[in-house]
Amino acid sequence: MEKVINIHIKKLPEGVFLATSDDIQGLVAQGRTVAETLEIARDVAKKLFEAQTKQKIKTHKIKKSFDYPLVVSV
């Protein structure tokens, strides 16, 4: 499966490129060239998508009614 995400690339004063994305939280990649930055961003995005998929599998469905201990400082 393929997904399209928008990447924002900025050239930093140090001369390297920084990639971030509003489409996938946590995506940050840095490289010496735009091509290298995009390659790193693609790898990071893939790992983030894999992590999200694994988390969805491990989550449990919430029942309509349940008890939960709530700690309140008084």
DSSP file (Angstrom, degrees, kcal/mol; ACC not computed):
  #  RESIDUE AA STRUCTURE BP1 BP2  ACC     N-H-->O    O-->H-N    N-H-->O    O-->H-N    TCO  KAPPA ALPHA  PHI   PSI    X-CA   Y-CA   Z-CA
    1    1 A M              0   0    0      0, 0.0     2,-0.4     0, 0.0     0, 0.0   0.000 360.0 360.0 360.0 142.1    0.0    0.0    0.0
    2    2 A E        -     0   0    0      2,-0.0     2,-0.4     0, 0.0     0, 0.0  -0.923 360.0-167.1-118.0 143.9    1.2    3.5   -0.8
    3    3 A K        -     0   0    0     -2,-0.4     2,-0.5     2,-0.0     0, 0.0  -0.958  14.9-138.1-126.2 147.1    0.3    6.7    1.0
    4    4 A V        +     0   0    0     -2,-0.4     2,-0.4     2,-0.0    -2,-0.0  -0.921  25.8 175.7-105.6 125.9    1.0   10.3   -0.2
    5    5 A I        -     0   0    0     -2,-0.5     2,-0.4    19,-0.0    -2,-0.0  -0.959  29.4-120.6-127.1 148.9    2.2   12.8    2.5
    6    6 A N        -     0   0    0     -2,-0.4    17,-0.6     2,-0.0     2,-0.4  -0.737  26.4-159.2 -89.3 135.1    3.2   16.4    2.1
    7    7 A I        -     0   0    0     -2,-0.4     2,-0.6    14,-0.1    14,-0.2  -0.932   7.3-151.0-116.0 135.7    6.8   17.2    3.2
    8    8 A H  E     -A   20   0A   0     12,-3.3    12,-2.2    -2,-0.4     2,-0.5  -0.939  15.9-165.1-105.3 122.8    8.0   20.7    4.0
    9    9 A I  E     -A   19   0A   0     -2,-0.6     2,-0.4    10,-0.2    10,-0.2  -0.924   7.5-178.4-113.9 132.1   11.7   21.1    3.3
   10   10 A K  E     -A   18   0A   0      8,-2.5     8,-2.8    -2,-0.5     2,-0.6  -0.989  24.9-132.2-129.6 135.2   13.7   24.0    4.7
   11   11 A K  E     -A   17   0A   0     -2,-0.4     6,-0.2     6,-0.2    -2,-0.0  -0.782  28.4-145.1 -86.4 123.3   17.4   24.9    4.2
   12   12 A L    >   -     0   0    0      4,-3.1     3,-2.3    -2,-0.6    -1,-0.0  -0.468  23.8-109.0 -85.8 158.7   19.0   25.6    7.6
   13   13 A P  T 3  S+     0   0    0      0, 0.0    -1,-0.1     0, 0.0    -2,-0.0   0.769 117.4  65.2 -57.3 -26.2   21.7   28.2    8.1
   14   14 A E  T 3  S-     0   0    0      2,-0.1     3,-0.1     1,-0.1    -3,-0.0   0.585 120.2-108.4 -73.4  -9.0   24.2   25.3    8.7
   15   15 A G  S <  S+     0   0    0     -3,-2.3     2,-0.2     1,-0.4    -1,-0.1   0.411  82.7 114.0  97.3  -1.7   23.7   24.3    5.0
   16   16 A V        -     0   0    0     17,-0.0    -4,-3.1    18,-0.0     2,-0.4  -0.548  63.5-118.4 -97.7 167.9   21.7   21.1    5.7
   17   17 A F  E     -AB  11  31A   0     14,-3.0    14,-2.0    -6,-0.2     2,-0.5  -0.865  18.8-157.5-110.3 140.9   18.0   20.5    4.8
   18   18 A L  E     -AB  10  30A   0     -8,-2.8    -8,-2.5    -2,-0.4     2,-0.4  -0.970   5.7-163.3-120.4 128.6   15.3   19.7    7.3
   19   19 A A  E     +AB   9  29A   0     10,-3.5    10,-2.3    -2,-0.5     2,-0.3  -0.932  15.2 163.6-114.1 134.1   12.1   17.9    6.4
   20   20 A T  E     -AB   8  28A   0    -12,-2.2   -12,-3.3    -2,-0.4     2,-0.3  -0.879  18.0-150.5-136.0 170.3    8.9   17.9    8.5
   21   21 A S        -     0   0    0      6,-0.8     6,-0.3    -2,-0.3     5,-0.2  -0.990  20.7-160.8-148.4 137.5    5.3   17.0    7.8
   22   22 A D  S    S+     0   0    0     -2,-0.3     3,-0.2   -16,-0.3    -1,-0.1   0.603  94.8  66.1 -83.4 -13.9    1.9   18.1    9.0
   23   23 A D  S    S+     0   0    0    -17,-0.6     2,-0.4     1,-0.2    -1,-0.2   0.772 108.1  32.4 -80.8 -27.1    0.4   14.8    7.6
   24   24 A I  S >  S-     0   0    0    -18,-0.2     3,-1.6     3,-0.1    -3,-0.3  -0.932  85.6-129.3-136.9 112.6    2.3   12.5    9.9
   25   25 A Q  T 3  S+     0   0    0     -2,-0.4     3,-0.1     1,-0.2    -3,-0.1  -0.303  89.8  23.5 -61.5 133.9    3.1   13.5   13.5
   26   26 A G  T 3  S+     0   0    0      1,-0.3     2,-0.7    -5,-0.2    -1,-0.2   0.368  79.4 141.1  95.6  -4.5    6.7   13.0   14.5
   27   27 A L    <   +     0   0    0     -3,-1.6    -6,-0.8    -6,-0.3     2,-0.3  -0.636  15.1 151.3 -79.7 115.7    8.3   13.1   11.0
   28   28 A V  E     +B   20   0A   0     -2,-0.7     2,-0.3    -8,-0.2    -8,-0.2  -0.977  12.4 170.5-141.5 128.1   11.6   15.0   11.1
   29   29 A A  E     -B   19   0A   0    -10,-2.3   -10,-3.5    -2,-0.3     2,-0.4  -0.997  11.5-166.7-141.2 144.8   14.5   14.2    8.8
   30   30 A Q  E     +B   18   0A   0     -2,-0.3     2,-0.3   -12,-0.2   -12,-0.2  -0.994  14.7 160.9-134.2 138.6   17.7   16.0    8.1
   31   31 A G  E     -B   17   0A   0    -14,-2.0   -14,-3.0    -2,-0.4     6,-0.1  -0.956  47.4-116.3-150.0 168.2   20.2   15.5    5.2
   32   32 A R  S    S+     0   0    0     -2,-0.3     2,-0.3   -16,-0.2    -1,-0.1   0.762 101.9  27.1 -78.1 -25.8   23.1   17.2    3.4
   33   33 A T  S  > S-     0   0    0      1,-0.1     4,-2.4   -16,-0.1     5,-0.2  -0.862  84.3-112.1-129.7 165.5   21.1   17.3    0.1
   34   34 A V  H  > S+     0   0    0     -2,-0.3     4,-2.7     2,-0.2     5,-0.2   0.923 119.1  51.6 -62.3 -42.9   17.4   17.5   -0.8
   35   35 A A  H  > S+     0   0    0      1,-0.2     4,-2.1     2,-0.2    -1,-0.2   0.920 111.3  46.3 -60.6 -44.7   17.6   14.0   -2.2
   36   36 A E  H  > S+     0   0    0      2,-0.2     4,-2.4     1,-0.2    -1,-0.2   0.902 112.2  51.5 -64.8 -40.9   19.2   12.6    0.9
   37   37 A T  H  X S+     0   0    0     -4,-2.4     4,-2.7     1,-0.2    -2,-0.2   0.911 110.2  48.4 -62.9 -43.3   16.7   14.4    3.1
   38   38 A L  H  X S+     0   0    0     -4,-2.7     4,-2.4     2,-0.2    -1,-0.2   0.886 110.5  51.5 -64.5 -38.9   13.7   12.9    1.1
   39   39 A E  H  X S+     0   0    0     -4,-2.1     4,-1.8     2,-0.2    -2,-0.2   0.924 112.9  44.7 -63.5 -44.1   15.2    9.4    1.3
   40   40 A I  H  X S+     0   0    0     -4,-2.4     4,-2.7     1,-0.2    -2,-0.2   0.911 112.2  52.5 -66.0 -42.1   15.6    9.7    5.1
   41   41 A A  H  X S+     0   0    0     -4,-2.7     4,-2.8     1,-0.2    -2,-0.2   0.886 107.1  52.9 -61.2 -39.2   12.1   11.2    5.4
   42   42 A R  H  X S+     0   0    0     -4,-2.4     4,-2.2     2,-0.2    -1,-0.2   0.917 111.1  46.6 -62.5 -42.9   10.7    8.3    3.4
   43   43 A D  H  X S+     0   0    0     -4,-1.8     4,-2.1     2,-0.2    -2,-0.2   0.914 113.6  48.0 -65.4 -43.1   12.3    5.8    5.8
   44   44 A V  H  X S+     0   0    0     -4,-2.7     4,-2.6     2,-0.2    -2,-0.2   0.926 111.4  50.3 -63.7 -44.6   11.1    7.7    8.9
   45   45 A A  H  X S+     0   0    0     -4,-2.8     4,-2.7     1,-0.2     5,-0.2   0.908 109.2  51.9 -60.2 -42.6    7.6    7.9    7.5
   46   46 A K  H  X S+     0   0    0     -4,-2.2     4,-2.3     1,-0.2    -1,-0.2   0.920 111.4  46.6 -60.6 -44.1    7.5    4.2    6.8
   47   47 A K  H  X S+     0   0    0     -4,-2.1     4,-2.4     2,-0.2    -1,-0.2   0.885 112.1  50.6 -66.8 -38.5    8.6    3.4   10.4
   48   48 A L  H  X S+     0   0    0     -4,-2.6     4,-2.3     2,-0.2    -2,-0.2   0.914 110.9  48.4 -65.7 -41.8    6.1    5.8   11.8
   49   49 A F  H  X S+     0   0    0     -4,-2.7     4,-2.2     2,-0.2    -2,-0.2   0.904 111.6  50.4 -63.7 -40.7    3.3    4.3    9.8
   50   50 A E  H  X S+     0   0    0     -4,-2.3     4,-2.3    -5,-0.2    -2,-0.2   0.906 110.3  49.9 -62.8 -41.5    4.4    0.8   10.9
   51   51 A A  H  X S+     0   0    0     -4,-2.4     4,-2.1     1,-0.2    -2,-0.2   0.901 110.5  49.7 -65.1 -40.5    4.4    1.9   14.5
   52   52 A Q  H  X S+     0   0    0     -4,-2.3     4,-1.9     2,-0.2    -1,-0.2   0.894 110.3  51.0 -64.5 -39.4    0.9    3.3   14.2
   53   53 A T  H  X S+     0   0    0     -4,-2.2     4,-1.6     1,-0.2    -2,-0.2   0.914 110.1  48.8 -64.1 -43.8   -0.3    0.1   12.6
   54   54 A K  H  X S+     0   0    0     -4,-2.3     4,-1.6     1,-0.2    -1,-0.2   0.889 109.9  52.3 -64.1 -39.0    1.2   -2.0   15.5
   55   55 A Q  H  X S+     0   0    0     -4,-2.1     4,-1.1     1,-0.2    -1,-0.2   0.886 106.2  53.6 -65.5 -38.0   -0.4    0.2   18.1
   56   56 A K  H  < S+     0   0    0     -4,-1.9     3,-0.2     1,-0.2    -1,-0.2   0.868 107.4  51.5 -64.3 -35.5   -3.8   -0.1   16.5
   57   57 A I  H  < S+     0   0    0     -4,-1.6    -1,-0.2     1,-0.2    -2,-0.2   0.870 110.8  48.1 -67.9 -36.6   -3.6   -3.9   16.6
   58   58 A K  H  < S+     0   0    0     -4,-1.6    -1,-0.2    -5,-0.1    -2,-0.2   0.635  89.3 102.5 -82.3 -14.4   -2.7   -3.8   20.3
   59   59 A T     <  -     0   0    0     -4,-1.1     2,-0.3    -3,-0.2    -3,-0.0  -0.370  64.9-136.6 -72.4 150.8   -5.5   -1.5   21.4
   60   60 A H        -     0   0    0     -2,-0.1     2,-0.2     1,-0.0    -2,-0.1  -0.798  21.8-106.1-105.9 147.9   -8.5   -2.9   23.1
   61   61 A K        -     0   0    0     -2,-0.3     2,-0.4     1,-0.1    -1,-0.0  -0.498  35.4-122.3 -70.6 139.9  -12.1   -1.9   22.3
   62   62 A I        -     0   0    0     -2,-0.2    -1,-0.1     1,-0.1     4,-0.1  -0.708  23.8-128.9 -86.8 131.4  -13.6    0.2   25.0
   63   63 A K        -     0   0    0     -2,-0.4     3,-0.1     1,-0.1    -1,-0.1  -0.285  21.6-112.4 -71.4 162.8  -16.8   -1.2   26.6
   64   64 A K  S    S+     0   0    0      1,-0.2     2,-0.4    -2,-0.0    -1,-0.1   0.807 104.6  23.5 -66.2 -28.7  -19.9    0.9   26.8
   65   65 A S  S    S+     0   0    0      2,-0.0     2,-0.3     0, 0.0    -1,-0.2  -1.000  74.1 149.9-140.2 135.3  -19.5    1.0   30.6
   66   66 A F        -     0   0    0     -2,-0.4     2,-0.3    -3,-0.1    -4,-0.0  -0.984  38.6-114.1-158.6 161.6  -16.5    0.4   32.8
   67   67 A D        -     0   0    0     -2,-0.3    -2,-0.0     2,-0.0     0, 0.0  -0.801  29.2-179.3-101.3 143.3  -14.9    1.4   36.1
   68   68 A Y        -     0   0    0     -2,-0.3     2,-0.4     2,-0.0    -2,-0.0  -0.974  27.4-124.9-144.3 126.6  -11.8    3.5   36.3
   69   69 A P        -     0   0    0      0, 0.0     2,-0.5     0, 0.0    -2,-0.0  -0.571  26.3-163.9 -74.2 127.7  -10.0    4.7   39.5
   70   70 A L        -     0   0    0     -2,-0.4     2,-0.5     2,-0.0    -2,-0.0  -0.959   7.1-149.2-115.4 122.2   -9.5    8.4   39.5
   71   71 A V        -     0   0    0     -2,-0.5     2,-0.4     2,-0.0     0, 0.0  -0.789  17.3-175.8 -92.9 127.4   -7.0   10.0   41.9
   72   72 A V        -     0   0    0     -2,-0.5     2,-0.4     0, 0.0    -2,-0.0  -0.988  19.4-138.3-126.2 128.5   -7.9   13.5   43.1
   73   73 A S              0   0    0     -2,-0.4    -2,-0.0     1,-0.1     0, 0.0  -0.719 360.0 360.0 -84.3 132.8   -5.8   15.7   45.3
   74   74 A V              0   0    0     -2,-0.4    -1,-0.1     0, 0.0     0, 0.0   0.355 360.0 360.0-126.1 360.0   -7.7   17.5   48.1
